[in-house]
Amino acid sequence: MAIGLGLVWYFYQKFTPEQLNQMKTYVLQANYWWLGLSVLLSIISHVLRTHRWHLLLAPLDHFPKWYNSFFSVCVAYFMNLFIPKSGELSRAITLNRYEKVPMQHGLGTIISERIIDLIFLMAFFILAIGLNYAILVDYLIAAIPIKQLGWIAAGMTLLLGLFLVWLKQSKGSVAKRIQHFLKGLWDGIISVRKVKWPLIFILESLLIWALYVASFYAATFALAETTNIGWEAIIITFVVGSFTFAFTNSGIGYYPLAVAGILGLFDIAPPLGNAFGWLIWTANISAIIFFGLLALLSLPLVNKK
């Protein structure tokens, strides 16, 4: 969070008072009904995600109550604000606490979900490259520290290899408990192969991502100046924004800057691009905080014996 907020300060202290006033004007003149529709579409995607999760849990003989699963999803998005990807773990913990779904099964099905989501994100990435290869690739090369990420990936691969060697050779009780957990985790991951209604699962996955795009598209109508953004710019900006959400703590500091950076390549002035980025990010994060806190407060009450 500190890094994200530091980025905000670093970039915005370079803005002139006139540019900051322009951003303020855009924010004050925005049509918040369109932002409300954008948020509503995101919430509907959470509902579909909950049902899709149930399809993965069913082959493992787990049939949690819908409200506990939905609140678990809300808690997950809320926790991701603080530590990237902590939401996946908290989601499994929440369902384990209130529905007694084993951690390894819950987490395994969530990993399976995330693999599918990554496939969809890559599909949109390929589409974005097809729409405008030069703009997207040049932006990513400039924005992503590829060399540093390569060293991090190599280090993590080495640590994982050493861990697997130890796990295979060790005969201790700790290793056996880890092996048992990993087996359950794997059962959760491959539960996607045993889904009873695969066509519904595929359809819901398509609808979830269609709702993500529709949510972003609806937000473009919040400002008169962004209503005429072409689909090329919409898809590319959506993809880059999705990457910031996926690999940071819900895009704090990164999302508005990334959106403004891409829109700037389509000749949209920085004050407008930044105002739009902050409007859509703030609207969705406000909903995440609201439903996350509601879930944390409601779960003990609805499960009170």
Buried (B, 14 or more C-beta within 10 A) or exposed (E): EEEBEEBBEEBBEEBEEEBBEBBEEBBEEBBEEBBBBBBBBBBBBBBBBBBBBBBBBBBBEBEBEEBBBBBBBBBBBBBBBEEBBBBBBBBBBBBBBBBEBBBBBBBBBBBBBBEBBEEBBEEBBEEBBEBBEEBBEEBBEEBEEEEEEEEEEEEEEEEEEEEEEEBEEEEEEEBEEBEEBBEBBEBBBBBBEEBEEEEEBEEBBEBBBBBBBBBBBBBBBBBEBBEEBEEBBBBBBBBBBBBBBBEBBBBBBBBBBBBBBBBBBBEBBBBBBBBBBBBBBBBBBEBBEEBBEBBBEBBEEEBEE
